[in-house]
Amino acid sequence: MRSRCRLFYLLVVSVTVVSLGPAPQGAEAQNAAAAAAAEKEILLEFKGNVTSDPGGRLASWVAGGDPCRDFVGVFCNDAGAVVKILVHGADLVGTLPASLAGLRSIQIISLFGNGFSGGVPPEFAGIQTLHKLNVSRNLLSGDVPGFLGGLPGLRLLDLSYNAFSGEIPAILFSSCVRTRFVSLSHNALSGPIPADIANCSRLVGIDLSFNNLTGELIPQICQPPDINYISVRGNSLSGTVTDKVSMCQSLELFDLGSNSFSGTVPFDLLSLQNLSYFNVSSNKFHGEIREISVCSEKLRFFDVSSNELSGRIPPSIANCRGLRFLDLGFNNLSGSIPPEIGSLKSLSILRLGNNAGIGGSIPAQLDGIELLQILEVQDLQLSGEIPITLSNCRFLLELDVSGNDLTGVIPDTLYNMTYLKHLDLHQNQLNGSIPSTLGQLSNLVYLDLSDNSLTGTIPDSLGGLTLLTYFNVSHNNLSGAIPLAATIQQFGPSAFLNNSLLCGPPLSTPCTSGNVSRRTRVLTIPAIIAIVAAAIILNGVCVVTVMNIQAYGKKVMEEETLVSESTPPGSTGSNVIIGKLVLFSKSLPSRYEDWEAGTKALLDKDCMVGGGSIGTVYKATFEGGVSIAVKKLETLGRIRNQEEFEQEIGRLGGLRHLNLVAFHGYYWSSTMQLILSEFVSNGNLYDHLHGSPDLHSGSSSSGGRGELFWSRRFNIAIGAARALAYLHHDYTADNNKSGVGTFISTGCYSGTSTF
């Protein structure tokens, strides 16, 4: 009642000012000051309605402050009138005051992510200047405020994630000629979708998902010519769809998931050029997946799972080249898995499981999906072996091939999937032993090898899988003692049942000489002789190898150390090399005079080609046209002495990878440290990505090298990823050298001449 009285007072003041007609300049200033004071009172009343402000977001809203300058989240126009209130995610608790309608120029009220309760005050129907109202993610309830449909300038209305109930009022779409987006998702709305939505001629998006709506999808939802976002996911809608959406020609997102729609799937929409998201999962659609002759290049998400689809998976699905998510699971599909799916290079998630009619083998071509993260082909009728090529999918997080008829052994190369968290091979006919290399999957959380025909012992290496939350090897033919590691023991007897030759805790079967013979096998005399002979031969090879390495090391040191710690005779200038120079490459000049001339470039800014956080790069050219890149390091605070520098930088000489520039050597003195590397003449990656006059000024014969189409960008990303993988996994793992990264920057990446 108090807020309504205040609103009435403000309206009286406004009418009085207008009725007085033109006023002197002093009177205008007084009127402006009075209006500003009135708006401050409204804002302070808004704060007064807030009963909890845990983050102190409204602490600056005080009587002595200037709303336009001091109130956080308040924005004004040049005339000093409030035009925006933006208070997001502050967890404010309270109610929305009716007095906000007294803000004479307010255009945006955005209060999402708070705890406001009650309803939207009916006085908001008088805010004729309002363009955007966003009160999503609050605790508002009651009927949807249909009166908001009468606001002539409303562009966006977001009431999602609240507790509104009842039917969607048709009046909400009575005067929505300027409305662009409406979201009523995640409420408790019921009833049908109003046909009046066709009045919103400029509508581009509507989200009615996660309510209790009933009835059918109305064709009027496609009447706005620019409609590109339709989501009715998570309701109780039914009926057919294909005959209702023929007018939707601008769609980017189409989500009908989790309803009761029937009939055929509107696969014709896949040809729309802007479509990126297509979800009709968890319905009652039937029929076959039609041949996809034309597919949107922008399509990223395709989900038709949990329906009643039949027939085979068309190989033409590979025409949707941009797919990242493909889910055909939980249908009645048959045939085999098309090898063509392996050409979907951008695919991250592939789910085909629970289609009892799909048989054949797992296509080896799936290894072409280098970025694949989830592969689910469970509960099919697959046969044959698990392809070794799957190990090339190094970014896999989940591999589920359970519930099939797969045979053969578990590939011992699965350890290449270093990010793998979920491995489910249960209920197949796999044989052989459990590869000890599975113990290298340090990120593994879920491991199920049960219901197979595995033999041998449980590798002790599995005890190193410290992140495991599920482990099961029951119903196999395993033998020997169960590893005592707590990681394995924590899963109790049920994880090891029906392996008659397993013994030891947590089983009640004690280990005896009979049931541990496979693990503690006695060596025969011929075997002992063979082992001793092999050891003698191995020792001899090691001795010879060490001697060769020592001899070669001395030779290399003699060849590599071209400059000593003294100034060369007769050199008095400041441009000469004073220190120790070590070369890894024999292709560089070995005469001191060549190096003296080449390194003078370090003082020539015209030879500078780039710089970074650890130094500046110069181009040094020697007689004969040989050029190298010289990085002058800024090592202040990073390297304490020459020994530490040489220990760290000397490791770079062992780097050998297609996507890394070759390191030729290094130089140390007390005042300057250098890294010598291959000079790449094609410019740097930044210039190619963002454009550089030098890259585009060449002749047409260059074949458009300056332009980076998607295919080239993709190849660059793959090359950079391979280089980083080599540095962080292969090279550092082999050499146990964590300090190499100190002197490696993005300049070390090298593409081929065609990227």
FISE-993012 format. One line per field, with one value per residue (C-alpha): residue number from 1; residue in three letters; x, y, z. Coordinates in steps of 0.001 Angstrom, whole numbers, plus 500000, padded with zeros to 6 digits. Layout:
BEGIN
k	NUM:...
r	ALA:...
X	X:...
Y	Y:...
Z	Z:...
***
This chain:
BEGIN
k	1:2:3:4:5:6:7:8:9:10:11:12:13:14:15:16:17:18:19:20:21:22:23:24:25:26:27:28:29:30:31:32:33:34:35:36:37:38:39:40:41:42:43:44:45:46:47:48:49:50:51:52:53:54:55:56:57:58:59:60:61:62:63:64:65:66:67:68:69:70:71:72:73:74:75:76:77:78:79:80:81:82:83:84:85:86:87:88:89:90:91:92:93:94:95:96:97:98:99:100:101:102:103:104:105:106:107:108:109:110:111:112:113:114:115:116:117:118:119:120:121:122:123:124:125:126:127:128:129:130:131:132:133:134:135:136:137:138:139:140:141:142:143:144:145:146:147:148:149:150:151:152:153:154:155:156:157:158:159:160:161:162:163:164:165:166:167:168:169:170:171:172:173:174:175:176:177:178:179:180:181:182:183:184:185:186:187:188:189:190:191:192:193:194:195:196:197:198:199:200:201:202:203:204:205:206:207:208:209:210:211:212:213:214:215:216:217:218:219:220:221:222:223:224:225:226:227:228:229:230:231:232:233:234:235:236:237:238:239:240:241:242:243:244:245:246:247:248:249:250:251:252:253:254:255:256:257:258:259:260:261:262:263:264:265:266:267:268:269:270:271:272:273:274:275:276:277:278:279:280:281:282:283:284:285:286:287:288:289:290:291:292:293:294:295:296:297:298:299:300:301:302:303:304:305:306:307:308:309:310:311:312:313:314:315:316:317:318:319:320:321:322:323:324:325:326:327:328:329:330:331:332:333:334:335:336:337:338:339:340:341:342:343:344:345:346:347:348:349:350:351:352:353:354:355:356:357:358:359:360:361:362:363:364:365:366:367:368:369:370:371:372:373:374:375:376:377:378:379:380:381:382:383:384:385:386:387:388:389:390:391:392:393:394:395:396:397:398:399:400:401:402:403:404:405:406:407:408:409:410:411:412:413:414:415:416:417:418:419:420:421:422:423:424:425:426:427:428:429:430:431:432:433:434:435:436:437:438:439:440:441:442:443:444:445:446:447:448:449:450:451:452:453:454:455:456:457:458:459:460:461:462:463:464:465:466:467:468:469:470:471:472:473:474:475:476:477:478:479:480:481:482:483:484:485:486:487:488:489:490:491:492:493:494:495:496:497:498:499:500:501:502:503:504:505:506:507:508:509:510:511:512:513:514:515:516:517:518:519:520:521:522:523:524:525:526:527:528:529:530:531:532:533:534:535:536:537:538:539:540:541:542:543:544:545:546:547:548:549:550:551:552:553:554:555:556:557:558:559:560:561:562:563:564:565:566:567:568:569:570:571:572:573:574:575:576:577:578:579:580:581:582:583:584:585:586:587:588:589:590:591:592:593:594:595:596:597:598:599:600:601:602:603:604:605:606:607:608:609:610:611:612:613:614:615:616:617:618:619:620:621:622:623:624:625:626:627:628:629:630:631:632:633:634:635:636:637:638:639:640:641:642:643:644:645:646:647:648:649:650:651:652:653:654:655:656:657:658:659:660:661:662:663:664:665:666:667:668:669:670:671:672:673:674:675:676:677:678:679:680:681:682:683:684:685:686:687:688:689:690:691:692:693:694:695:696:697:698:699:700:701:702:703:704:705:706:707:708:709:710:711:712:713:714:715:716:717:718:719:720:721:722:723:724:725:726:727:728:729:730:731:732:733:734:735:736:737:738:739:740:741:742:743:744:745:746:747:748:749:750:751:752:753:754:755
r	MET:ARG:SER:ARG:CYS:ARG:LEU:PHE:TYR:LEU:LEU:VAL:VAL:SER:VAL:THR:VAL:VAL:SER:LEU:GLY:PRO:ALA:PRO:GLN:GLY:ALA:GLU:ALA:GLN:ASN:ALA:ALA:ALA:ALA:ALA:ALA:ALA:GLU:LYS:GLU:ILE:LEU:LEU:GLU:PHE:LYS:GLY:ASN:VAL:THR:SER:ASP:PRO:GLY:GLY:ARG:LEU:ALA:SER:TRP:VAL:ALA:GLY:GLY:ASP:PRO:CYS:ARG:ASP:PHE:VAL:GLY:VAL:PHE:CYS:ASN:ASP:ALA:GLY:ALA:VAL:VAL:LYS:ILE:LEU:VAL:HIS:GLY:ALA:ASP:LEU:VAL:GLY:THR:LEU:PRO:ALA:SER:LEU:ALA:GLY:LEU:ARG:SER:ILE:GLN:ILE:ILE:SER:LEU:PHE:GLY:ASN:GLY:PHE:SER:GLY:GLY:VAL:PRO:PRO:GLU:PHE:ALA:GLY:ILE:GLN:THR:LEU:HIS:LYS:LEU:ASN:VAL:SER:ARG:ASN:LEU:LEU:SER:GLY:ASP:VAL:PRO:GLY:PHE:LEU:GLY:GLY:LEU:PRO:GLY:LEU:ARG:LEU:LEU:ASP:LEU:SER:TYR:ASN:ALA:PHE:SER:GLY:GLU:ILE:PRO:ALA:ILE:LEU:PHE:SER:SER:CYS:VAL:ARG:THR:ARG:PHE:VAL:SER:LEU:SER:HIS:ASN:ALA:LEU:SER:GLY:PRO:ILE:PRO:ALA:ASP:ILE:ALA:ASN:CYS:SER:ARG:LEU:VAL:GLY:ILE:ASP:LEU:SER:PHE:ASN:ASN:LEU:THR:GLY:GLU:LEU:ILE:PRO:GLN:ILE:CYS:GLN:PRO:PRO:ASP:ILE:ASN:TYR:ILE:SER:VAL:ARG:GLY:ASN:SER:LEU:SER:GLY:THR:VAL:THR:ASP:LYS:VAL:SER:MET:CYS:GLN:SER:LEU:GLU:LEU:PHE:ASP:LEU:GLY:SER:ASN:SER:PHE:SER:GLY:THR:VAL:PRO:PHE:ASP:LEU:LEU:SER:LEU:GLN:ASN:LEU:SER:TYR:PHE:ASN:VAL:SER:SER:ASN:LYS:PHE:HIS:GLY:GLU:ILE:ARG:GLU:ILE:SER:VAL:CYS:SER:GLU:LYS:LEU:ARG:PHE:PHE:ASP:VAL:SER:SER:ASN:GLU:LEU:SER:GLY:ARG:ILE:PRO:PRO:SER:ILE:ALA:ASN:CYS:ARG:GLY:LEU:ARG:PHE:LEU:ASP:LEU:GLY:PHE:ASN:ASN:LEU:SER:GLY:SER:ILE:PRO:PRO:GLU:ILE:GLY:SER:LEU:LYS:SER:LEU:SER:ILE:LEU:ARG:LEU:GLY:ASN:ASN:ALA:GLY:ILE:GLY:GLY:SER:ILE:PRO:ALA:GLN:LEU:ASP:GLY:ILE:GLU:LEU:LEU:GLN:ILE:LEU:GLU:VAL:GLN:ASP:LEU:GLN:LEU:SER:GLY:GLU:ILE:PRO:ILE:THR:LEU:SER:ASN:CYS:ARG:PHE:LEU:LEU:GLU:LEU:ASP:VAL:SER:GLY:ASN:ASP:LEU:THR:GLY:VAL:ILE:PRO:ASP:THR:LEU:TYR:ASN:MET:THR:TYR:LEU:LYS:HIS:LEU:ASP:LEU:HIS:GLN:ASN:GLN:LEU:ASN:GLY:SER:ILE:PRO:SER:THR:LEU:GLY:GLN:LEU:SER:ASN:LEU:VAL:TYR:LEU:ASP:LEU:SER:ASP:ASN:SER:LEU:THR:GLY:THR:ILE:PRO:ASP:SER:LEU:GLY:GLY:LEU:THR:LEU:LEU:THR:TYR:PHE:ASN:VAL:SER:HIS:ASN:ASN:LEU:SER:GLY:ALA:ILE:PRO:LEU:ALA:ALA:THR:ILE:GLN:GLN:PHE:GLY:PRO:SER:ALA:PHE:LEU:ASN:ASN:SER:LEU:LEU:CYS:GLY:PRO:PRO:LEU:SER:THR:PRO:CYS:THR:SER:GLY:ASN:VAL:SER:ARG:ARG:THR:ARG:VAL:LEU:THR:ILE:PRO:ALA:ILE:ILE:ALA:ILE:VAL:ALA:ALA:ALA:ILE:ILE:LEU:ASN:GLY:VAL:CYS:VAL:VAL:THR:VAL:MET:ASN:ILE:GLN:ALA:TYR:GLY:LYS:LYS:VAL:MET:GLU:GLU:GLU:THR:LEU:VAL:SER:GLU:SER:THR:PRO:PRO:GLY:SER:THR:GLY:SER:ASN:VAL:ILE:ILE:GLY:LYS:LEU:VAL:LEU:PHE:SER:LYS:SER:LEU:PRO:SER:ARG:TYR:GLU:ASP:TRP:GLU:ALA:GLY:THR:LYS:ALA:LEU:LEU:ASP:LYS:ASP:CYS:MET:VAL:GLY:GLY:GLY:SER:ILE:GLY:THR:VAL:TYR:LYS:ALA:THR:PHE:GLU:GLY:GLY:VAL:SER:ILE:ALA:VAL:LYS:LYS:LEU:GLU:THR:LEU:GLY:ARG:ILE:ARG:ASN:GLN:GLU:GLU:PHE:GLU:GLN:GLU:ILE:GLY:ARG:LEU:GLY:GLY:LEU:ARG:HIS:LEU:ASN:LEU:VAL:ALA:PHE:HIS:GLY:TYR:TYR:TRP:SER:SER:THR:MET:GLN:LEU:ILE:LEU:SER:GLU:PHE:VAL:SER:ASN:GLY:ASN:LEU:TYR:ASP:HIS:LEU:HIS:GLY:SER:PRO:ASP:LEU:HIS:SER:GLY:SER:SER:SER:SER:GLY:GLY:ARG:GLY:GLU:LEU:PHE:TRP:SER:ARG:ARG:PHE:ASN:ILE:ALA:ILE:GLY:ALA:ALA:ARG:ALA:LEU:ALA:TYR:LEU:HIS:HIS:ASP:TYR:THR:ALA:ASP:ASN:ASN:LYS:SER:GLY:VAL:GLY:THR:PHE:ILE:SER:THR:GLY:CYS:TYR:SER:GLY:THR:SER:THR:PHE
X	500000:502857:504514:501231:500745:504278:503650:500469:502435:505068:502433:500798:504161:504715:501266:501724:505016:503495:500430:502522:503678:507054:509036:511953:515419:515708:512387:513528:516586:514392:512057:514993:516374:512962:512610:516098:515279:512060:513920:516453:513581:512273:515674:516006:512548:513701:516605:514204:512211:515360:515510:518843:521884:524595:527161:526539:525664:523408:525764:526440:522733:522622:520639:523720:524831:524153:522284:523837:527356:527420:524711:526264:524138:522276:522803:521435:521064:522523:519519:520142:517191:517609:517500:518959:518962:521324:521771:522714:523500:523517:521219:519048:515926:512740:509896:509677:508317:505533:507282:509775:507030:507707:511097:510103:512809:513604:514395:516041:515284:517567:517539:518276:519986:518410:515791:512880:509509:505880:504700:505422:503543:500645:501924:504670:502005:502508:506238:505798:509540:510539:512558:513913:512632:514762:513781:514884:516317:514321:511463:508612:505243:501604:500194:502329:501860:499913:499648:503281:502070:500680:504078:504649:508436:509170:511945:512934:510920:512648:510650:512488:513579:510821:507630:504968:501959:498729:498300:500226:497838:497080:497142:500902:501237:498552:500792:504197:505141:508607:509243:512322:512713:510418:511517:509095:511194:511634:508349:505182:503057:500272:497826:498474:500827:498806:498231:498495:502247:501827:501218:504909:505984:509580:510071:513375:513275:510844:511749:508907:511017:510634:507027:503872:502448:500019:498465:500317:503070:501172:502121:501780:505074:506787:504870:507345:509688:512860:512149:515409:515150:512356:512609:509683:511836:510610:506831:503928:503253:502083:500958:502914:505576:506715:503506:503802:507307:507509:507459:510458:513147:515504:516031:519309:518079:515218:514630:511596:513292:511453:507852:505408:505563:504909:505004:508169:511131:511333:514696:514119:515182:518755:519243:518584:521826:521922:520758:523281:521211:518667:517179:514086:515229:512979:509783:507761:508982:509157:510347:513841:516656:516491:519462:520980:522022:522304:523228:523880:527600:526829:525108:526961:524374:522222:520193:517413:517988:515284:512664:511317:513440:514283:516381:520072:522318:522770:526434:525348:525226:528889:527657:527041:530756:530620:529019:530411:527595:525854:523411:521375:521149:518121:516240:515546:518262:519880:522693:526241:528158:529079:532872:532126:531453:535227:535421:533612:536829:535167:533066:533493:530608:529358:526537:525074:524317:521172:520216:519854:519852:523228:525923:529174:532454:533693:535049:538790:538177:536850:540468:540139:538076:541127:539134:536627:535943:532997:532362:529337:528503:527118:524355:524588:525432:529014:531518:535194:538020:538443:540403:543912:543449:541059:544163:544761:541774:544039:541524:538876:537297:534781:534878:531882:531716:529901:527090:528361:529964:533492:536318:540094:542329:542158:544575:547650:547824:544817:547272:547661:544282:545901:542753:540452:538149:535536:536410:533588:534315:532016:529718:531688:533782:537196:540044:543715:545165:544482:547181:549424:549544:546035:547778:549121:545620:546069:542806:540639:537585:535477:536852:534557:536052:533479:531592:534349:536793:539918:542729:545962:546518:545269:548227:549748:549947:546185:546896:548206:544774:544099:541046:538947:535405:534172:536131:534803:536578:534004:532829:536121:538796:541371:543818:546431:546522:544512:546800:546858:546785:544028:542860:541836:540882:538303:535773:535183:534508:531756:534290:536113:533343:533202:536919:537574:541366:541547:542623:543529:541675:539053:537963:537745:539813:543383:546288:548050:550734:548027:546053:549017:551139:550344:551711:554743:555721:558936:561614:563073:566841:566889:565022:567523:570436:568798:568197:571797:573142:570913:572069:575743:575146:573169:575971:578469:576291:575875:579649:580352:577554:578857:582348:581011:578940:581934:584112:581405:580742:584357:584317:581100:582390:585464:583394:580625:582563:583652:584283:585914:585347:587861:587737:589177:592621:592552:588876:588190:584716:581511:579935:582123:581171:582531:581530:580733:579018:577642:576227:573931:574031:576990:575287:576235:579524:582376:584724:584754:584781:581413:579885:581408:579776:576463:575946:576438:572775:571927:572595:570685:566987:566349:567082:564581:561735:559731:559656:557941:557879:561322:563247:563642:564225:566637:567535:571255:572609:576033:578134:576684:573109:572647:570147:569153:566844:568656:566596:568242:566894:565677:566553:566614:565519:565123:568669:571148:574391:575958:575653:571915:571532:573464:571655:568265:568978:571160:568072:566615:569165:567236:563959:563034:559517:557925:555978:558854:561619:565066:567359:570901:572669:573098:575433:576302:578102:577638:575853:573997:572321:571177:569185:569989:567264:566007:564762:561255:560724:556941:556181:554609:551280:549780:550282:548697:545681:545070:546513:549699:550489:553646:551660:549160:551464:552905:552062:549213:551614:551760:548479:546659:549036:547929:544366:543584:540502:539031:540946:544261:543292:542306:545682:547485:545554:546331:550024:550232:548439:550873:553827:552430:551598:555182:556589:554311:554003:556384:559549:559221:558136:561082:563594:562004:562878:560288:562314:562348:559197:561012:562527:559837:557282:554751:557547:558791:555822:556510:553933:554717:554829:551144:550120
Y	500000:502344:501838:502463:505743:506805:505945:508068:510946:510760:510721:513829:515591:514712:515904:519153:519860:519251:521407:524413:524620:526072:527204:529558:528016:528096:526314:523605:522963:522735:520311:518126:518115:517183:514327:513049:513168:511259:508547:508260:507678:504899:503200:503476:501947:499084:498565:498776:495866:493712:491729:490041:491237:488683:490146:493785:494518:497434:498869:501895:502733:505374:508559:510752:509237:510123:507221:507930:508037:506001:503310:500076:498575:501814:503594:506970:508922:512362:513993:512200:509836:506167:503935:500627:498578:495630:493582:490028:486990:488891:486469:489377:488342:490395:491496:493658:497126:498626:502000:500934:501898:505517:505551:507759:506606:503054:500755:497703:495915:492893:491117:487491:485226:486537:485367:487730:486188:487094:488222:490893:494043:494964:498543:497356:497509:501282:501225:502240:502785:499238:497294:494397:492629:489771:488347:484770:482494:483942:482619:484480:482718:483122:483547:484679:488503:488702:492489:492713:491867:495387:497076:498464:498574:495239:493365:490700:488980:486361:484822:481467:479444:480642:479060:480601:478332:478149:478523:480867:483837:484605:488330:488014:487920:490492:493488:491940:493505:494431:491418:489426:486763:485219:482620:480984:477840:475956:476925:474938:476110:473960:473994:474516:476791:479930:480398:484189:483779:484451:488133:488462:489158:489989:487090:485234:482935:481295:478940:477071:474131:472212:472940:470812:471998:469753:469680:469805:471854:474616:475664:479335:479004:479128:482149:484806:484803:485257:482612:480702:479351:476964:474913:473023:470353:468594:468971:466616:467700:465148:464773:464987:467537:467238:468855:471782:473083:473473:477279:477284:478238:480228:477755:477580:475629:473111:471204:468957:466521:464660:464929:462444:463486:460777:460272:460805:462949:466228:465372:467977:470635:469289:471031:474501:476396:477919:474908:474074:472175:469413:467432:465218:462675:460841:460907:458307:459038:456060:455320:455276:457798:459047:459538:462932:464264:467864:468783:472153:472852:474520:471476:470604:468716:465829:463759:461343:458917:457127:456880:453981:454509:451499:450623:451165:454124:455846:456348:459770:460986:461758:464685:466515:467295:469780:467402:467372:465436:462430:460306:457554:455341:453555:452915:449834:450447:447562:446914:447881:450951:452884:453320:456730:458058:457996:460979:463247:464879:467302:464694:464668:462445:459329:457319:454352:452035:450015:449246:445474:445054:446627:444021:443632:444878:448140:450036:450564:453873:455407:456188:459047:460940:462278:464558:461894:462022:459642:456402:454374:451240:449155:446534:445943:442692:443596:440837:440561:442175:445600:447483:448379:451570:452899:453659:456545:458319:459741:462202:459617:460106:457259:453953:451629:448466:446343:443904:442684:439518:440875:438338:438378:440098:443516:445677:446491:449868:451341:453134:455680:457063:458980:460975:457939:457986:455348:451928:449376:446075:443841:441123:440145:437103:438659:436306:436501:438352:441807:444072:445500:448681:449522:450613:453596:455048:457244:459171:456051:456296:453393:449990:447039:443869:441461:438698:437760:434843:436590:434472:435014:437215:440668:442967:444696:447847:448339:449235:452558:453618:455791:457557:454416:454556:451400:448209:444797:441712:439130:436201:435509:432791:434827:433184:433920:436329:439536:442596:443962:447623:449524:450857:447288:445910:448657:447137:444040:440406:441175:442666:439303:436674:433632:433441:429997:430333:433776:433872:436170:439118:440393:436831:434227:431774:431624:431441:428066:426671:425317:428482:430870:428708:430915:433951:432264:429899:427908:428432:425400:424845:425643:428857:429849:429174:431240:434138:434082:433998:436904:438882:438334:439437:442461:443480:443262:445410:447979:448187:448722:451261:453255:453307:454512:457194:458454:458551:460211:462708:463814:464205:466148:468428:469117:469863:471776:474123:476583:479598:479631:481901:484487:487332:486310:487771:491190:491756:494917:495859:495285:493131:490056:486764:486503:483269:479659:478639:475087:473822:470865:471120:470524:472495:475828:477672:476598:479548:482206:484988:483812:483965:487383:488802:487044:487955:491662:491480:491338:495072:495805:496477:495969:492259:491870:489549:489217:489056:487449:487160:485548:487465:488962:487047:488237:486877:486216:485571:484138:484127:481666:482635:480461:482064:481132:482566:483875:484427:486809:485660:487763:485353:487747:485810:482530:481220:481462:480347:478886:475306:475606:477323:474602:471836:473202:474465:471504:469322:471223:469574:466321:467750:466071:466611:467564:470424:471946:474099:472523:473852:474443:475410:477961:480607:481589:484514:486344:489184:487510:484167:483069:480196:479313:477670:477084:480230:479782:482180:481885:484400:483634:482050:485314:487046:484180:484079:487838:489060:490895:493135:491109:487910:489306:491359:488435:487487:485246:482433:481987:480174:482282:481383:484455:483213:480723:478735:476376:473378:475195:476430:472892:471556:474264:473319:469632:470383:472556:469888:467222:469414:470101:466441:465551:468140:467310:463565:461802:463866:464743:461201:459675:462093:462929:466579:468918:472059:472037:474169:477110:478200:476981:479458:479552:480530:476962:475685:475015:474238:472752:474968:474325:474183
Z	500000:500840:497449:495608:497529:496669:493007:493070:494579:491853:489141:490681:490714:487068:486014:487956:486231:482804:483522:484411:480799:479815:482792:483215:483092:486879:487213:484767:486897:489985:488237:487136:490658:492061:489537:490391:494085:493468:491527:494346:496758:494488:494435:498205:498562:496305:498712:501638:500198:500246:503470:502774:500851:501709:499358:500189:496560:497532:500142:497932:497707:500474:500919:500635:497342:493729:492041:488652:490037:493232:493133:491881:489106:488307:484984:483872:480645:479980:481575:484861:484600:485522:482412:483675:486855:486582:489752:488775:490914:494195:496079:497176:499117:499164:496899:493804:494744:492637:492872:490180:487736:488708:487003:484074:481608:482746:479806:481364:484637:484967:488320:487449:489952:493153:495633:495009:495844:495327:491904:489323:490487:488133:488168:485821:483091:483105:482320:478684:478200:479237:476642:478696:481797:483112:486493:485788:488493:491364:493528:491864:491745:490817:487332:484426:484291:481031:481367:480267:476757:476524:476801:473291:473456:475162:473316:475837:478545:480671:483528:483474:486517:488820:490190:487940:487429:485488:481748:479495:478996:475365:476214:476773:472976:472139:471319:470913:467581:468883:471090:470052:472741:475363:477921:480347:480851:484134:485740:486495:483572:482146:479284:475562:473670:472739:468997:469566:469429:465708:466608:467521:463963:464940:467341:466935:469941:472359:475207:476908:478075:481340:482202:482169:478848:477006:473559:470267:468715:466919:463366:464400:466250:462860:461519:462657:459636:461688:464328:464856:468415:469453:472636:474169:475795:478934:478625:477914:474344:471799:468202:464971:464148:460529:459222:461677:461037:457267:457667:460018:457524:459747:462567:464449:467488:467461:470711:471208:473585:476382:475205:473668:470020:467444:463701:461688:462606:460624:459077:456332:458840:458710:455361:456822:456392:459885:461909:464646:467264:466534:469422:469218:471827:474295:472271:470333:466835:464474:460969:459547:459523:455951:453689:454491:451110:452314:455879:457443:457759:461089:462631:465841:467933:466591:469075:468089:470967:472956:470236:468158:465055:462921:459889:459407:460154:456777:455808:454501:458089:457457:455318:458590:458736:461597:464112:467620:469320:467736:469754:468048:471124:472593:469354:467221:464656:462800:460325:461178:462274:459094:458795:457272:460771:461190:458816:461312:462496:464925:466730:470510:471619:469773:471360:469491:472407:473142:469551:469728:465949:465236:464622:462764:464142:465593:462547:462737:460943:464156:464986:462512:465083:466894:469225:470328:474075:474588:472666:473749:471736:474611:474350:470613:468803:467947:467325:466482:468407:469931:467226:468298:466278:468944:470970:468557:470112:472768:474186:475075:478489:478264:476370:476798:474650:477230:476482:473109:471709:471381:471438:471535:474036:475628:473578:475626:473848:475636:477922:475102:476181:479002:479852:480084:483129:482304:480800:480578:478795:480827:479443:476360:475467:475912:476799:477616:480561:481953:480451:483121:481042:482253:485432:483485:483069:486110:485559:485561:487826:486532:485452:484710:483173:484611:482765:480332:480004:481230:482661:484562:487563:488462:487696:490708:488568:488981:492586:491320:490047:493084:491610:491164:492523:490754:490037:488993:487611:488744:486609:484823:485058:486956:489332:491970:494869:494739:495010:498552:497488:499277:495919:494945:498352:499027:496618:498718:497747:495210:492810:492570:492755:490483:489835:491321:491380:492982:496621:499433:500918:500526:499625:502339:500253:501599:499199:499036:496784:494514:493842:493592:491318:488373:490116:491760:488988:489607:486977:485218:484916:481159:481871:484558:482191:479469:481875:483124:479573:478592:481624:480704:477139:478341:480711:477870:475644:478421:479007:475306:475067:478044:476565:473225:474894:476874:473778:471739:474519:474576:470807:470886:473608:471561:468481:470224:472506:469873:472119:475549:478509:477253:474768:471374:470655:469117:469849:471719:470496:472370:469693:470043:471678:475202:476865:476052:472813:472406:469100:468602:464810:462479:459702:461268:460632:462854:462236:464951:462319:461004:464474:465182:462052:462550:466177:465513:464520:468213:468392:465179:465748:462045:462565:465401:464378:467576:471325:474276:478041:478238:475609:472140:468897:466185:462779:462377:458869:458099:454957:452507:453334:456432:458843:462363:465029:468096:471246:473687:477053:479948:482749:485702:488763:486849:486419:489280:487600:484488:485712:486176:482795:480950:482816:481792:478281:477283:477324:474382:472131:472480:471163:467872:466566:463262:464841:466848:465435:465727:468454:467211:470414:473172:474481:478041:479553:482810:481027:478162:477441:473986:472459:468844:466798:463292:461532:460079:457180:456912:459655:463003:463867:465156:461806:459921:462237:462488:459232:458373:455400:454770:454442:451935:449772:447853:444322:443366:442862:446578:446337:448868:451666:453631:453970:456719:455911:458487:457174:457681:461143:462056:460866:462856:466000:465481:464911:468017:470047:468864:469751:473217:473730:472814:475226:478155:477750:475373:475797:479479:480338:478521:479963:483329:482786:484148:483597:479789:479625:481241:477915:475501:474189:471378:469038:469215:467244:463594:460905:457520:454479:453893:457529
***
